[in-house]
Amino acid sequence: MKKFLITLATFIFVVLLWIGLGVRRVHKTAYVSSATLDIATPMNVTIDVDFIKSLNPAYGTE
């Protein structure tokens, strides 16, 4: 019962703190700048599937 009360008190404290700070929706633009997103955009590349299959021993040798 003691663990439950400690857990409940911690949960209520976190909820009150969250409400006190203001509940906001999470947007990736709020945490990551647009310049970083531009840099992180994947490059257009061609993947050689046959080469990758040849590296995997589960496909056997051809």
Secondary structure, 3 states (H helix, E strand, C coil): CHHHHHHHHHHHHHHHHHHHHCCCCCCHHHHCCHHHHHHCCCCCCCCCHHHHHHHCHHHCCC
